[in-house]
Amino acid sequence: MVEQDFDYIGIMETEADTIRKRLKKSKEPSNVLEVVKASLTRMGAFFDTVCKDYDIVLPCKEACPYCCYVRVEVSPPEVFYISNYIHRHFSEKEMSSLLKRIRNSAARARGLTSKQYARARIPCPLLADNKCSIYPARPGTCRILHSRDVDVCKKAYEDAENAEYDPIQNEGLRMGSVAFLVGLKMAFERAKLDSGSYELSQALAVTLTNPKAYTAWLKGKKMFTALPAEEYGEWRRAGWPS
């Protein structure tokens, strides 16, 4: 399979500039949510276009949850976007059940490195019947992750103690998609807002229970538990600056 070579820096800077212009107009919740949605949509369009143009056929499909047992890293604006989706689409009963799963996952995940997390076999609390319950609002990390061989994912899932999750990815597709995510983070960082990387369940445990979380974040406060010191985000693993 031919690997692609895109203008990753160009994608990143264009995305950051597009978002920066939107944030200059307003940092009200509705605008920030639209900014995140638009950025993730552009990332998805890039992903789909590359797959189509280069005949990349991936085995990834609905109800294939192997990658849902690895740690998901998210930025604050993505967490607020996901929380908004949950509030709008989950019933009171569903929310209560979800919060229990989130708190359980958050407690188990606290302090774990990505390798330790995978070995602990912690399922994403947003999984429901082996499907993502927030699929339209899933974070960038989940949109980027893909594999050319589902057997690799299955092996890592079934032997979590000895196998490290290492999907066989198309590097051009991955790096191009990561560039959109980095651009999103850069824009919020330039707006002097926390755009760090946090574990999903721990971050959701904050945003879904603290109605003042967004206001505090908007004032420049860091609201979420940091990852272990030796850990880096998806963009750092891909070779991008934080």
N, C-alpha and C positions, 0 to 999 in steps of 0.2 A: 504494500500500500504506500502510495506516495505521500510524504509529509509535506505540509504547506508551510510557507514562510510569509507571514503577514507583517504589516507595519504595526507591531505591538505598541510601540511608544506612541505612534500616531493615534491609535485607537484609544489608548489610555488618556492622552492629553485632550482629545476631542470630547471624550465622555466627561472628563472632569470640567472642562470649560462649559459644556452644555448644562451641566447640573449647577455649576457656580452661578451662571446667569439666572437660573430659576430661583436659586436660594437668595439672590440679591433682592428679588422682588418681595419675597415673604418666607418666613420660617414658621408660619402657622402650621399646625398639624396636617390640615387638609392638603396644603401645598407640598409638604415634605413627603406625605404618603404618595402623592401623584408623581413626585420626582423619583422615588424608589421604584414604583410600579413601571414608569416609563423606562428607567434604566434596565431593569430586569427584562422588560419586553425587548429592548434593543439587543441585549445579550442573547436572548432566546432566538431572535430573528437571525443574528449572526450564526449561531450554532446550527440552526436548521438550514440556512443557506449554504454553509460550508459542506454539510452532510450531503445536500442535494447536488451541489456543483462538482464535488469530488467523489461522488458515488460511495460515500461512507455509510455502510449499513451496520448498525449497532444492535446487539441482542437485548439491550435495555428495554423493559416494558413494564406495564402496570402489573402490580402484585408480584414484582420481583424485588424482595426487600433486603437482599444481602448487604447492600451498601447502607442500609438504615441501622446498622449496628456499629458504625464508625462515628467518631466525634464530629459533630457539625459546628463549624465556627461561623459566627455571624457578627456583623457590625451593628451598633445601636439603631441606626435608621431602619435596617432590615427587621430588627426585633420589634420595633414599634409598628411597622407595616404588617408583620405577621399577627401581632396582638390585635390590631384593628380588624383584621380578617376574622380572627377567632370570635371576637365580640359580636361581629355582624352575622356570623353564620352558625354559631353553636347555640343550642338551647341551654337553659339553666342547668338541666340535668347533665347534658353533655359537658358543659363547662366544669361542673363539679367533679365529674369523673376525670376529665383531662387534667385539672389542677392536682389531683392526687397523683396521677402518673408523672406529671412534671416535677412535683416536689420529690418524689421517689427517685427519679432519674437525676435530678440536681444533687441530691444528697450522695448518691453513688458516684457521680462524676467529679465531685469537688476534689481538686488537687491531683487528678489523674492526668498523665501525659496521654497523647493520642494512642500510643501503643498499649498502655495500661488499660485505656478505655475499651479498645477493641477486644482485649483479652477478657475483660469483665463481662462481655456480651450484654451490654446495656442497650436495649432497644430504644429507638427514638420514641418519645412519649406521644408523638403525633401520628404514629402508626395505628391504623384501625383496620382489622381484617387484612393485614399485609398490604394495605394501601395507604398512601399519604393523605391524611384528612385535610391538609391545607395546600394541596398540590398547586392550585393557581397562584398561591402566595409563597411558595417554598423559596428559601433563601438561595443566593447566588452559588454557594458551595455545592448545594444539591443539584443545581442546574448544570454546573460545570462537570461534575463527576460522571464518568462513563467508562465503559469497558468494551473491548473488542471480543472478549471471551468470557462468557458467563461462568464457565467451569472454574476459572481463576477465582471469581468472587465466591462461588459456592464452596470451594476448598477452604478459603480463608474463613468463611462463616462456620463451617463444620469443624474446623480445627483451630479455633481462635487462640488456644494456648501456645501453639507452635508456629502458626502461620501469621504472617503480617499482611494485612490487606494491601495489595499492590495491583490494582487493575491495569490492564494493558490498554493505555489510552493513546489516542491520536494526538501527538504533541502540538501540532499546529492548531488544532481545534481547542485543545485545553488552554494553551497560552493565549490565544486570541480571546477566549471567553474570560480568562482571568484578568486580561487587560481592562475589560469593562468593569469588573469588580474593583480593581485597583483605582480606576477613574472615579468610581462612586465614593470610595473611601477618601481619596485625595481631595475631592470637592468639599466634603464635610470637614475634613481636617483644615483646609484653607479657610473655611468659614468659622474656624476656632471652636469646633464642636468635636466631642470625643468620637473617633471613628475606629477605635481599637477592635481587636478580635476577641470574642467571648464565646464560651460554650453555650449552645442553644438553650438547653433546659434550664440552666441556672439564670440565664438572662430573662427567659420567659417567666420564671418564678417571680421576678421583680416587676416586669411591666404589666402582668396580668393581675397583680395584687396591690400595686402602689399607684394610685391615680395621679400622684404628683411626680411620677418618674420622668415624664416628658418635660415638664417645666424645669425640673432640676437639671436634666441633661441640656436643655436649651441655655441654661445659665453657665454651662461649662463644666458641670460636675460629672464625675465618673460614677455611674450607678451600678456597675456590674463587677462580679468577681473576676480578677485577672487570671489568665491561663498560667500554668506553671512557668517559671522564669525561663526554662530552657526551650520552651515551645515557641513556634512561629506560625503565622497564618499561611493560608494557601498561597498568597501572593509572594511571601518570602520564600517558600519552598520552590516556587516557580522562578525565582531569581529576581523578583521585583523588590523595590525599596518599600519599607513600611510607610 
